[in-house]
Amino acid sequence: MTIFSSVDEAKSFFWSTDALSCVDTNTSQVQYQLVADGEGNNTMVKKTEAWDTSGIGDTYNTLKTNLINSNNWGITGYTTENSTDHLF
């Protein structure tokens, strides 16, 4: 188990530099937040993304798929879950 002291630490633990660049470049808004586990340790990170109507969402999806297919999206295995509790 890894306990994170900052959002940036968690981001670089879970996602590659190319994945983070894809998110930063191809979303109109993104926000991250550390999340505590049942013991109160910041072992997780939450991410909310949004896209405008310019088409960057399509670019994002294409780049993300390419990075996943080349094993260059995630650094550490992780699970995801959808939530309606967004950060913005």
N, C-alpha and C positions, 0 to 999 in steps of 0.2 A: 504494500500500500504506500502510495506517495501522498504526502501532505504538502499542499501548495501554500506559499506565502504571498503570491501575487497572481493576478489574472495572466500576466505575460508569461510567467513560469508555467502555468497550466496549459496555455495555448501552445507553447513550444514543446511541451511534453506530448500532447496528443496529435498535433498537426504539423506537417512538413512546412518548410518555408514557402514552397510553391503553393501549397494549399492555402496558407494564410494570405499570400499575395493575391490568389484568385478571389478569396472572400473580400479582401479590402478593395480590390479593383472593380469587382463585378457585382457589388451590392450597392443599393442606394443608402442603406443604413444597416449597421451591425453593432451589436452590443454583447458583451460577455460579462459573466458574474460567477464568482466562486460559489460553490454550494457545499454545505457541510453534510457529512454522512450522519448516521444515527448516533455516533459517538462525539459529534461536534467538530470533527476534523474536516478541513477543506480538501476533500479528495476528489471533487467533481467540478466541472465547469458547465455553465449553462450558456447557450448562444441563441440569440434571436436575430434573424436576418430579414431584410425587406428589399424589394426591387421596385423600381419605378416602371413606367411603361415604355422606356426607350429601347428595350430589347436586351438589356444587360443580363436579364435572367436567363435568356437562351444561351448567351455566351458563358455565363456561370455554369450552367448545366453541362455544356459541352466540355469545358475545361475540367470541371470536377470529374466527369466520366473518364476523360483521358488520363487524369492524374490517378484515379482509382485503378484503372486498367494497367497502369505502369507501376503500381505499388508505390506511388509517391503522394498519397493523400494523407493517410494516417501514419503516425510513427509508432504509436502504442495501440494495441487492441483496445477497443472501447465499445460500449453499446450506446445506442441513442434511443430516445423516446420523444414522441410528439406531445406537446402540451399547449393548452390554451392560455397558460399563465406566462404571457410574453413580457420581455423586459422593457418594451416601449409600446 
